[in-house]
Amino acid sequence: MSAILIDYMKIAVFGSTGKTGIQVVQQALEKGFELKAFVRNPQKMIIKNQKLSVVQGDVVNVDAVDKSVQGVDAVIVALGPSPDGTGNIMAKGTVNIIKAMEKYGIKRLIVESSFPMSGSSEGMMFLKKLGMTDEQMKMAKPAIDDKIKQESEIQKSELQWVIVRPLMLTDGAKTSHYRVGEKLDVKPGDSISRADVADFLLKALDGSWSRKIVTLAY
């Protein structure tokens, strides 16, 4: 799909109070977009704006997800794992989001994943290069399995999806200067700020990376 110029969109953001999600919300509002922010705890949404509406709910609740997706042009997902890494929250939530999008005919889905935690052969090799022990890998397995299932469900859909796998995340400033591609030469120590991840998640709404899995790094 060729890229389109985007002057305005109404988007739903899942994981909107997380460290990447809040960057998405802020930057989208700066672009003049209208947002529905899906949150479990509305008190964690520190941004107030007339173009921002907050929808409270749990991403595993079908009705709550449905309410958040209805009436938007696109969806950005920046969900994190459950605190204990179990329950497949990312996969189950994303399935609910996909079904709601299909119900309302919404095509464009941009999802933040993770290069190290994706469960891909490259990601697993990267974790080993980082020096993760067998015990640490075992502890990370539930979250990795959740990511694997999440990405699989996205790829099975007929949506215009983009799966974004950033390298190690930092709290640095937005630079808008980073590498992006389906295959990147990466190494331990490579990183990218959450602000720049948010920058790309919003840029990907133009459709230029439709149905691609891309890696982000400086």
C-alpha positions in Angstrom: 0.0 0.0 0.0 1.3 3.4 -0.9 1.6 6.1 1.8 -1.1 8.7 2.2 -0.8 12.2 3.6 -2.6 12.5 6.9 -3.8 15.9 8.1 -6.4 14.5 10.6 -7.3 11.2 12.2 -9.4 9.9 15.0 -7.5 7.1 16.7 -7.9 4.8 19.6 -4.8 4.2 21.7 -4.5 1.1 23.9 -1.8 1.1 26.6 -2.2 4.9 26.6 -0.9 5.5 30.1 2.3 3.4 29.6 5.6 5.1 28.9 5.3 4.7 25.1 1.5 5.1 25.1 1.6 8.5 26.8 4.1 9.7 24.2 1.7 8.6 21.5 -1.2 10.5 23.1 0.9 13.7 23.5 2.3 13.6 20.0 -1.0 12.8 18.4 -2.7 15.7 20.1 0.2 18.0 18.9 -0.7 16.8 15.4 -4.3 17.8 15.9 -5.7 14.3 16.0 -8.7 13.3 18.0 -8.1 10.5 20.5 -9.8 7.8 22.5 -7.5 6.7 25.2 -8.3 3.3 26.7 -7.2 3.0 30.3 -7.7 0.7 33.3 -7.2 3.6 35.7 -8.3 7.0 34.4 -6.3 8.8 37.2 -3.1 7.7 35.4 -4.0 9.7 32.3 -2.1 12.9 33.1 -2.9 14.7 29.9 -6.1 16.8 29.6 -7.3 18.0 26.2 -10.6 18.7 24.5 -9.7 16.3 21.7 -8.9 13.5 24.2 -11.6 11.3 25.5 -10.8 8.6 28.1 -12.5 5.2 28.0 -12.1 3.1 31.1 -12.0 -0.6 30.9 -10.0 -3.8 30.8 -8.6 -4.8 27.4 -9.8 -8.4 28.0 -13.4 -7.1 28.3 -15.0 -7.3 24.8 -17.6 -4.6 25.5 -15.1 -2.1 26.8 -12.8 -2.6 23.8 -15.8 -2.3 21.4 -16.7 1.1 22.9 -13.2 2.4 22.5 -12.8 1.3 18.9 -16.2 2.4 17.5 -16.0 5.5 15.4 -12.2 5.8 15.0 -10.1 5.7 11.8 -7.2 3.7 13.2 -5.9 2.0 16.3 -2.5 2.1 17.9 -1.6 -0.6 20.5 1.2 -0.2 23.0 0.1 -2.8 25.5 2.6 -4.2 28.1 2.5 -7.6 29.8 0.7 -8.2 33.1 2.9 -7.5 36.1 3.6 -11.2 36.6 4.0 -11.8 32.9 1.2 -14.4 32.9 -2.4 -14.4 31.5 -1.5 -13.5 27.8 -3.0 -10.1 28.3 -1.3 -8.6 25.2 -2.5 -11.5 23.0 -6.1 -11.6 24.4 -6.5 -7.9 24.4 -5.2 -7.6 20.8 -7.7 -10.3 19.7 -10.5 -8.3 21.1 -9.2 -5.1 19.4 -8.9 -6.9 16.0 -12.5 -8.3 16.3 -13.9 -4.9 17.2 -12.0 -3.3 14.2 -13.4 -6.0 11.9 -16.9 -5.4 13.3 -16.7 -1.6 12.5 -14.7 -1.9 9.2 -11.6 -0.2 10.6 -8.5 -1.3 8.7 -5.4 0.4 10.1 -3.7 -1.2 13.1 -0.2 -0.2 14.4 1.2 -2.3 17.2 4.3 -1.8 19.4 6.0 -5.1 20.0 9.6 -5.6 21.0 12.7 -6.8 19.1 14.3 -8.6 22.1 11.0 -10.0 23.5 9.3 -10.9 20.2 10.2 -14.6 20.4 11.8 -14.4 16.9 15.0 -16.2 16.3 16.7 -12.8 16.0 15.2 -11.6 19.3 16.2 -14.8 21.2 19.7 -14.5 19.8 19.8 -10.9 20.9 18.8 -11.8 24.5 21.6 -14.4 24.6 24.1 -11.7 23.4 22.8 -9.5 26.3 24.0 -12.3 28.6 20.7 -13.5 29.9 21.0 -16.6 31.9 18.8 -19.7 31.5 17.0 -18.7 34.7 16.4 -15.2 33.4 15.1 -16.6 30.1 12.8 -18.9 32.0 11.4 -16.0 33.9 10.9 -14.0 30.7 9.2 -16.9 28.9 5.6 -16.1 29.8 5.9 -12.5 28.5 7.8 -13.7 25.3 5.1 -16.3 24.7 2.4 -13.6 25.1 4.3 -11.5 22.4 4.5 -14.5 20.1 0.8 -15.1 20.3 0.0 -11.4 19.9 2.1 -11.1 16.8 0.6 -14.3 15.4 -3.0 -13.1 15.9 -2.1 -9.8 14.2 -0.6 -11.5 11.2 -3.6 -13.8 10.8 -5.9 -10.8 10.4 -6.7 -9.1 7.1 -6.1 -5.7 8.6 -3.6 -3.2 7.3 -1.3 -3.9 10.3 2.2 -2.8 11.1 4.2 -4.6 13.9 6.9 -2.4 15.3 9.8 -4.0 17.1 11.9 -1.4 18.9 15.3 -2.1 20.4 16.0 -1.4 24.1 13.8 1.5 25.2 15.0 4.7 26.9 13.3 7.8 28.2 15.3 10.1 25.9 13.8 12.9 23.8 12.2 12.6 20.4 14.8 13.1 17.6 12.8 11.8 14.6 16.2 10.4 13.4 16.4 6.6 13.7 16.8 3.5 11.5 13.7 1.5 10.5 13.5 -1.6 8.3 12.4 -5.2 8.1 16.0 -6.2 8.6 18.4 -4.1 10.6 21.9 -4.8 11.8 21.6 -4.5 15.5 23.8 -5.3 18.5 23.7 -5.2 22.3 23.7 -1.5 23.4 21.5 -0.4 20.6 18.4 1.5 21.8 15.7 4.0 20.9 13.7 6.4 23.0 10.0 5.8 23.6 9.4 9.2 22.2 10.9 8.2 18.9 8.9 4.9 19.0 5.8 7.0 19.4 6.9 9.2 16.5 7.1 6.2 14.2 3.9 4.6 15.4 2.1 7.7 14.3 4.0 8.0 11.0 3.1 4.4 10.2 -0.5 5.4 10.1 0.2 6.6 6.5 0.2 3.0 5.3 3.7 2.9 3.9 4.7 -0.1 6.0 1.3 -2.0 5.8 1.5 -5.7 6.7 5.2 -5.4 7.6 7.2 -6.2 10.7 9.8 -3.5 11.2 12.6 -2.9 13.7 13.5 0.5 15.1 16.9 1.5 16.5 19.3 4.4 16.4 
